[in-house]
Amino acid sequence: RAVGRTPHAQAQSRLFLMPGPRPNFPHSVVLPTAPMIDAASLREALGRSRGVLHLWVKLYGLPAPTRVGNASLTRTADIVRWCSSHNIAVIWV
């Protein structure tokens, strides 16, 4: 047993170390041509919840949003680069 860690924390750490099925990435996303995309629009484009996107940031390198005032914005170019590295087609609007 690891010293100083609760059994709950040990179970959580094992959860992220265990290999599992590949994430269910979308086949394509529709993105705006604007240089930045807000969090709500990104969730809608990828069709996933905030929790899933947070896991993708931590585990699969999805670009993390930056706080600008009261908004969470991500550079669209970074999202496109991430999509192309995961074989996700990008459709521009």
C-alpha positions in Angstrom: 0.0 0.0 0.0 1.3 3.4 -0.9 2.1 5.6 2.1 -0.1 8.7 2.5 -2.6 7.8 -0.2 -6.2 6.8 0.5 -7.6 3.7 -1.1 -9.9 6.0 -3.1 -6.9 7.9 -4.5 -5.2 4.7 -5.4 -8.2 3.4 -7.3 -8.4 6.7 -9.2 -4.7 6.5 -10.2 -5.2 2.9 -11.4 -8.2 4.0 -13.5 -5.9 6.3 -15.6 -3.1 3.8 -15.9 -5.2 0.9 -17.1 -5.3 0.5 -20.9 -8.8 0.7 -22.3 -10.6 1.1 -25.5 -9.8 3.9 -27.9 -11.8 7.1 -27.2 -14.8 7.6 -29.4 -13.5 10.5 -31.5 -16.0 12.0 -34.0 -15.3 11.3 -37.7 -15.7 15.0 -38.6 -16.2 18.3 -36.9 -17.7 21.6 -38.2 -15.6 24.6 -37.1 -16.0 28.3 -37.7 -13.4 30.2 -39.6 -12.8 32.6 -36.7 -9.4 32.5 -35.1 -10.8 31.5 -31.6 -13.6 29.2 -30.6 -15.4 29.4 -27.3 -16.0 26.4 -25.0 -19.7 26.0 -25.8 -19.1 26.0 -29.6 -16.3 23.5 -29.2 -18.5 21.2 -27.2 -21.2 21.4 -29.8 -18.7 20.9 -32.7 -17.2 17.8 -31.1 -20.5 16.6 -29.7 -19.1 15.7 -26.3 -19.6 17.0 -22.7 -17.3 19.2 -20.6 -16.1 16.2 -18.7 -15.1 14.2 -21.8 -13.3 17.2 -23.3 -11.4 17.7 -20.0 -10.3 14.0 -20.2 -9.2 14.5 -23.8 -7.1 17.5 -22.7 -5.5 15.5 -20.0 -5.1 12.1 -21.8 -5.1 12.8 -25.6 -3.6 16.3 -25.9 -6.6 18.3 -26.9 -5.6 21.9 -26.7 -6.6 23.4 -23.4 -8.7 26.6 -23.4 -7.4 29.9 -22.3 -9.4 32.3 -20.1 -10.0 35.6 -21.7 -12.1 37.7 -19.3 -15.1 35.5 -18.5 -14.8 33.3 -21.6 -12.8 30.1 -22.2 -11.3 30.3 -25.7 -9.2 27.9 -27.8 -7.3 28.8 -30.9 -9.1 27.2 -33.9 -5.7 26.4 -35.6 -4.7 24.3 -32.5 -8.0 22.4 -32.7 -7.5 21.8 -36.4 -4.0 20.5 -35.8 -5.2 18.2 -33.1 -8.0 16.9 -35.3 -5.7 16.2 -38.2 -3.4 14.2 -35.8 -6.4 12.1 -34.8 -7.8 11.6 -38.3 -10.8 13.8 -37.7 -12.0 15.6 -40.8 -12.6 19.4 -40.4 -15.5 21.1 -42.2 -15.3 24.9 -42.3 -18.4 27.1 -41.9 
